Amino acid sequence: MFQVAVLTTLLLAVNSLANPQLLEQLQQLGLANLLELSLHPNVPQNQASYDFIIVGAGAAGCTLAARLSENPQWRVALVEAGGVESLAHLVPVLAGHLQLTASNWNYKSVPQRFACRGMYNKECALPRGKVLGGTSSINYMIYNRGNRRDFDAWAERGNHGWSYAEVLPYFLRSESAQLQGLEQSPYHNYSGPLSVEDVRQRTQMVNAFVAASVQAGHPRTDYNGESQMGVSYVQATTRNGRRHSAFSAYIRPIRSQRSNLHIFAFSRVHRLLIEDATKSAYGIEFAYKKKKYVFRARREVILSAGAFNSPQLLMLSGIGPEDNLKAIGIPLVQALPVGKRLYDHMSHFGPTFVVNTTGQALFPTRFGIADSLSFLLANNPSTRLSSIGGVEALAFIKSPRSKLPKDLPDLELILVAGSLASDEGTALKQGANIKNEIYDNVFRQLQISQQDHFTLLVMQFHPKSVGRLWLRDANPLSWPKIDPKYFIDPDDVEQLLEGIKESIRISKMPALQAIGTRLLDIPVPGCEHHRFGSDDYWRCSIRTLSYTLHHQVATCRMGPASDATAVVSAQLKVHGVRRLRVVDTSVIPLPPTAHTNAAAFMIGEKAADLIKAEWA
């Protein structure tokens, strides 16, 4: 479909003629990973010692590794279960396809009672990155920090040092903004490692949506600035139209210059090593090429493995709920409520609207060789390939049901220049575990007709439903059981219903009517018994087309020792265990008014300062 695929296929074909074994290796690892192993053959040495061992190379882990290794006297190990990014990872429009690769842990929830009815076995897909760069290498690259009230609420709950005024400098430190009209904004920095820029490829549909949102009473805003409320073209973690992941931003530029930073890919950690008498972490046990190794930490072990893997590793090491660990035969080291809370942002995939424009929506047939050559060879950041999975704009709105302060939105509308039909029922549908009958009945006709259309994903920021995560057994290679308990509180459905109603109201504004916008009125299978467009129909659709966006938090919740729900302190130290921290989005104590990628970079930056201050 794209030049990437053409080049890869050609390489496979040519090399397989001369070396069948190479073909097998390429199929298993991909060309990029073979090059990584060739250029950086960093084979672990058993019993090697490091000052700091960081488990997980996602946004927080890469940030932390880069900052700690600034001290040439500190030896830092960054240990990652996955491999390295390929050329496909750099192409923003391929975001959905990456969820079908080995770069995704491919987790699924346990079957849901009140959500995900349009998914096979009612299991929601829960993508998480398994690659150097973590989820920042497979997500949709939306840069959204959150609301100042989020962070002030963290501080008010005893997490001193985490107020908005105290974390804003860390957001700024990480950022290198290229945002039109915001060149002098005090809310943006222009010299950090992480590129944040406008998506230059824009459709007629997004221009009409932004104008219609203003007509509906939602002002233009910089949602990372003074106020979130309103509508904005999306800000993305891309650089010259290419994905700019944590690995690309923080590690690749400094890797060859720092002999004290050792990076170990394809290395899956099985457990932490903790001294019984002192409850002190002193190392990790992991597997590389099916062989076990031990690394020892002179100063600290730091978990940055994400909202699922960090709690899993704590529990495998005896840190967690006593009843769960006892039931599966893991000796208890420290009783803590690990995994007892899990918040996530659930969204509804729709409504979808058809329009009278031509050649605007994403379809594979609209990507030609000229797009690929312009993107790959001419470094053109304005081609369709630079679209971040079709996401073009965000609107932050309040529900009529809201009891929150007026400057704190409840809902986000995410405009996507297409739908599940955008890749003809392949990666998007499969990655979300959506049933064929949903696609065939609702979206296939859009694929056949190639009619321009857009979708507004409606996402709730502050769900009342609370899930949990626990171990099914003591095998470190087993998935944890993940039950987000989506919509167990029916008020969450009502909030999303209000967002759907506002989406439809915006669609009736003059700017969108000018391009013939009308609601796709094909009923979702399983909801036909409700009158299309009625409140009960949309409630059914919300529970059927449930869609999550990588935003799980609170499984290693931050809070003071007096907080019975807390796992780590405000210094990110695991309560009751020495020389062990968690540094990733699992520590976020409450559902943020944001996508979580930007916060992960901030947490990594702040953690680096906390650690440096302690060990300087």
N, C-alpha and C positions, 0 to 999 in steps of 0.2 A: 504493500500500500504506500509505503514511504521509501525514500531513498535509503533510509537506515536498513529496512528490510532487504532491499535490493543488494546493498553492499554486503550485508551479513550472509545472504544466500550465496552470493558469488564466492565469497571467501570459503564458505563451507564446501561448495562444490569443487573448487580448485584444490584445496588442501586434502580433501578426502581421496582424490585420485592417487596422491602420493603417499598418504599416511592415514590408514583407516583408524588407527589408535587416536590420532589427533582429532579426527571427526567425533569420536566418542567423547573425548574430553571437552571439545567445544560444545557439544550438545548438553553436557552435564553442567558446565560452568559458564559458558559464554566466553567469547573472545576477550572481553574486558578483564575477566577474572584470570584467564591464562596470562595475559600481559601483566596483571598485578603480581601474580606469583613469580613471574620471570624477573620483573624489575625490582620487586621488594620481597625477596625470599626470606621472610622473617619467621623462621622456624623457632618455636619456643624452646627454651632450655629449662629442663625440669629443675625445680627448686631455685629458680632465679629470684632475686630480690629487687624490689622497687620501693621507692619512697611512697608512691601512690599507685594504686591499681584501680582503674576505672572500668567498670563492667557496662558495656553498651555504648555504641558510637552514634547515638542519635543527636538531636539538637543540643541538649544539655551536656551530653558526654563529650562531644567534639569541642564544644566551647570550653569546657573545663580542662580538657587535655591540652588545648592550645594555650590557655592562660597559665596553668601550673607549670608547663614546660618552658615558660619564659625564664624561669630560674634555672640556669644551667647546672646548678648543684643538685637538682632534684631529678631522679630517674622516674619516668612516668610510663606506665603500661596502659594502653587502651585496647580492651579485649572485646571483640565483636563476633557474634555468631554467624553473620552473613558475609558476603563478598563485597566487591566494589561496584560502583555505578558503571553502567555501560553508556554508549551513545544514546540509547533509547531513553534513559533516565533524564537526559538533558532536554528532551523535546517535550515542552509543556503539554501539547495536545494529547500526548500518549499517556497522560496520568492514569486514566482508567485502565489501560492495558497492563500497567505495572502491577496491578493487584492480582493478575493471573500468573505472575512470575515467582521465582524463588526469592525475590526481594520482599515478599510478603509472608509473614508468619501464617497467614490464612486462618486465623482464629474464627470460630463461630460461637454464638451464644448457645446456652441450653434452649430448648424449645420454649417460646414465649406464649403465655396465656392470653395476653391482651394486645399483642403487637406482632408484626412480621407475618401476618397471615398470607401474604402473597409470596412468601419465601418457602422453599422446600423444607419440610419438617418444622416450619415456623422458627427456623434458626436464622438470626440476623448475622450477616457477615460483619466481622470486626477487624478491618485491615490494620496491621501494624508493620512497620518497616523492619526488615531483617537484612541489613546492608550497611556498609559504612556511610553514614548519613541518616540512618534510621528512618523514621516516618517522614522526615523532611525530604527524603529521596523518592517517596512514592505518593505524597499527598497532592492536594490541588493548589498548593503554593499561596494560599490566601494569607495575607499579613494583617492581623487584627489583634491589637494588644489587649483590649478590654476597657472597662469603665473604671474611672478613678474610684468609684464607690466599691468596686470589687476588692481592691487592695486595702482600702481603708477598713473594710470589714474584716480582712485577715488580721490586721493589726489590732483592731478592737477586741478580737477573740484571743488576745494574748501572744500573737506572733509579732513581737516587737522588731522593728526594722523593715517591715513589709508594707508599710503604707504607700499610697500612690507617690507621694513626694519622695519617698526613699527608694522606690523601685524604678521610677522614671529615668534616672541617670543610667541605669543598666540597660533599659530598652534602647536609649540613645547611644550608649557605647557600642552596641552591636550593629547599629544600622548605618548603611550608606544609601541615602535616599536620592532618587532621581524622579521627582514627582512634580509634574507641571503645575505651576502656580503656588507651590509650597516651598520655593527655594529659600525663603527667609523665615520660615516657620520655626519658632522655638521648640516645637514638638517633634522636630526631626533633626537627625544628624546626617552628615554627608561624608564621613570619613571612617566609618566602622567597617568590619569585615563582611557583613551581610548586605547584599544588594536588595533594595526594595524599590520597585519602579512601577510605573503605569504599564498596563498591557496595551501595546500600541495597536494591535489588531482589534478594531471595534466594528460591530455590525450596525446597520440601521435600527435594528430592534433595540439594542441597548441605549442608543441615543434617544429613541422614542420613550423607552421606559424611564430613563432619568428625567426627561421633560415631563412625562405624565405623573411621576411621583411628586414633582414640585407642584404641578397643577392640583394634585390631591392633598397638598398641605404639608409635604415632607421636604424641608429645605435641603439644599446642597450642603454637604458637610465634609470635613476631613475626619473620618471616624477614629483616627488615631491622634486627633488633636484636642481642641478645647471641649467639644461636645460630640457624642456619638450620634445623637438623634438626627435622622434625615437620610439622604440618599447619596451615594458616591459611586463613581467608577472604582473597580477593585484595585487595591494595592497588592502587588505580588512579589514573592521572593524569587525574582528572576534577574538575570544580568544580561543585558543586550538580547532579551527575548529567550534566554535559555534558563532552565531551572538552576537556582543557586542554593544548593543544599547545605546542610551543616558541614559536611565533609569538604565540599567545594569552597566554602567560605572561610573555614577556620583551619582545616588540616592541610589540604593540598598546597596552599601557598607557603607553608613553613616546614613541611615534612622533611625535605632534603637538607634543611639548615639546622635541624635539631637532633643531634645524635643521642640526646637524653630522652627522646620520645620514641617509644617502641609500639608499633601497631600490629596487632595480631588478628587477622581476619579468619573466618571459618573456625573460630574457637568458641565452643559452646560451654559456658560455665554450668557446672552441676550443683555446686554448693559453695558457701563461704566457710572458711576455717575459723573457728572461734574457740578460744581457750576457756575451758570450763571454769577454772578457779577464779579468773578475773573477769570473765565475760568480755574478753577483748578480741576483736577481729584481727587476724594476723595473716590472712591470705585467702586464696581461692583454689578450688579444684576444677579443672576443665578438661575437655577433650578436644584434640586436634588430630585429624586424620585417624580417628578411632583409637587413639592412644591417650592415656590420661597423663595430665601434668599438674604440678602444683607451683603456684607463684606465691611468694611471701611479701608482705607489706611491712616496711619499716615504720611507716607513719599511719596511713589510713587505707581502708578499702571503701570505695565509693560506688554505690549502685546507681547507674543511669540507664537502666534497662527498660524503662517505660512502665506504663500504668498496669500492665499485665505481668511482665517478666520480673520487675523488681519485687512485687509482693510474692511471686512464686518462689524466687530465690531466697527471700527471707524465710519463708515457711519451710522450704527444703532444708534450711540450716537451723531449724528449731526455734525460729522467732515468729510467733503468730498466735492464733487462737488455740488454747490448750485442748479443747475438745476435738478440733479437726486434726491436730498433730497426733494426739493420742490414738485416735481412731485408725490412723494409717501407719502407726508405729515409728514416728519420728520423735526422738527424745527432745523434751522441751528445754530450751535454753533461756528464753524470755517470753513470758506471756504478754502479747500485745494484740490489738484489734486489727491486724494486718488483713486487708481485703474485706473487712466487714462493711465498708462503705464504698460504693461505686456510683458516681454521677456520670451521666452522659447527656449530650444534646441529641435528642431525637428530632427528626424532621419528617415532613411529608413530601414525597416526590411528586410535586404538582401543586397547583393546577398547571396544565399545559395549554398553550394558546397557539392557534394558527394565524398566520398573517398573509398579506398579499405581496410581500416583497419577493424577490427572486435571487437565488444565489447567495443567501446570507447565512442560513443555518449550517451547522456542521454535518456533512455527509462524506463518506470515504471517496465517493466519485468526484468530489470537488477538490480533492488534493491531487495536483498534477506534479509532473517532474520539475516544472519551473519553480513551484513552491519549495520543493526539496532542495534543489540546487541553490536557490536564493538563500535559504536558511542555512544549509550546511557549508556552502562554499563562499558565499558573499556576506555571511554573517548578518543577514537582513533580519532585524528584530520585529518586522511588521507583517510577516506572513501569517497564514492561518496556523502554521505549526507552533507559533508563539502563544496561541490561545491556551489559557490554563484550564484545559479540559472543558472549555466552553464557558467557564465562569467569567462574567463581564461586569457585574455591578452588585452592590449590596445596599439594602435599605433597612434601617434600624427603626423599629416602630413600637408603639405601645398598644396593648390590647385594651379595649373598653373595660375589661375585667381587672385591669392592673391595680394593685394596691402599692406599687413601688413608687419611689420618688419620680418626679416628672422628667428628670434627666437620665433615667435608667430604663433602657428599652427592655421589653419582654421577648420580642420576636425579631428575627432577621429574615428578610426575603432575599434569596440568592438567585439572580437571573443567570440562566444557562441558555446559550444560543443553540438549543436543540432539546433532546430528550434521550430516552433509552434507544430510540431509533437512530441516533447519531452515528453509531458504529454498527448498524444493521443487526442489532441483537446479539452482539458478541461480548466484548469485555465488560461493558457496563452492567449488562444483565447478569452475566455469569459471576462477576465480582461481587454483586449484591445478593447473589443466591436467589434471584427472582424467577418464579415459575414461568415456563414457556407459555402457558395459557394467558398470563397477564400480558406478555409481550405480543402474542399473536392477536389477541382481541383488541388491545388498546393502541399499540404502537406500530404494528407491522404495516398498516396502510400508509402511515407517514413515510416509512422506509420505501414503499413501492412508488408512491406519488412524488417523493422528494420535495414535498411542500415545505416551504419555510415555516418555522414554528419556534417557540421558545417555552421554557419551563421556569416557573418560580418555585424553587424549593423553599418551604416554610419551616424555619428552625426555631425551636423554643430554647431560650437561654437559661431559665431558672426552673427546672423540673422539680416537682414534689416527689416523684418516684425515686426510690433509692435501691440500688442493687448491691450485689456482693460477688466476691471471687473466693474460691477455695481450692484445695488440692484434692484430686480424685485418688491419688496414691503417692507413694514415695519415689516413684520413678522420675528422675529429672527430665526425661525425654517426653513425658506425658504432658498433654495440654492441661492447664488449670481449668476448672469448671467456672464459667463466667455467666452469671445471671443478672443482666442489667435491670430486670423487672420493669421493662418499659410499660408505661401507661397503667401501672398497678394503681396509681392515683388517677382517677378519671378527669381531674381538673387539668391534667396535662393535655388531654385530648381537646378539651374546651378551649385552651389557649391556642392550639394549632388551628382549630376551627376559626377563631377570630382572625388569624393570619391569612387563611384562605379567603375569607370574606373581604379582607382589605386588598388582597391581590386582585380579586375580581373587580373591586371598586376602582383600583388604579387602572385596570385594563380598559375601563370605560371613559377614561379621560381623553380629551381631544388629541393629544400627541400620539397615543396608541391607536385611537380610532382612525387616525389619518393613514395608518398602514393596514387598516382592515382587521384589527385584532379581534378575535372571537374565541370563546372558550371551546376547547376540544371536548365535545359532549358525549363521548363514548363511555359507558359505565364500566367500572372496574369489575372483573369477574368476582363473584361472591357478594357484590353489593347491588345486584340488579333489582332485588326486591324492594329497594328504596327508590323513591322518585329522584331522578338525577338532579343534583343541585340543591336538594333539601339538606337541612342540618344533619339528619340521620344518615343520608347518603355520604356526606363528607366525613362524618364520624367513622363510618365503616371503611371508607377509603383511607383514612388516617391509620387505622389499625391494620390495613392491608399493605399499602405502599409505604411502610415504615422504612426510614433510611437514616443510617448513622454516619457521622462525618469525622471519625478519628479523635474525638474530644473527651475520652474517658479520663477522669481525675479522681483523687481522694482515696485511692486504695492504700496509700501509705501517708495518711492525712497528717498535716502539720498542725501542731498545737502544744500548749504547755503540758507538763506532766500531770497536772490536775485534771486535764481533759480526758475522760475515759474513752474517747473516740480517736485519740491522737497516737500516731506511731513515731513521728519524729518531732524534734524541737524546732524552734525558730532558727537555730543554727544548722538545721537539717540532720542533726545527730539522732540516731535511733535510740529511743528511750531505754535505759537500762543496759546498753551495750556500748563498750568503749571502742573508739577508732573505727566507727562504722557510720557512714552517712548515706542518705538517699537524695539524689540530685536529679530530679526529672518531674514531669507533670503529675506523677502519682501523689506528690506532696500537697498539691493545690487543695485547700480545705473545702471549698464551696464551688458550685458550678459557675464558671466565669461568663461574663457577658462578652464572649470572644471565641474565636478559634484558638487552639492551644499552642500552635507552633511558635508564635512570637514569644509567648510566656516561657516556653522551654528554653529559648536562648537567654532570656532575662534571668531565669533561675540559674543557669550555668554561669553567667557572668557574676551574679551576686555570690554564688557559692564559692567561686574562685577567690573573691575578696575575703570571705569568711575564713577560708582555709589558709590563705596567705597570712592573714592577721594572727592566726593561732600559732603557725609554725615558723613565722619570720624570726 
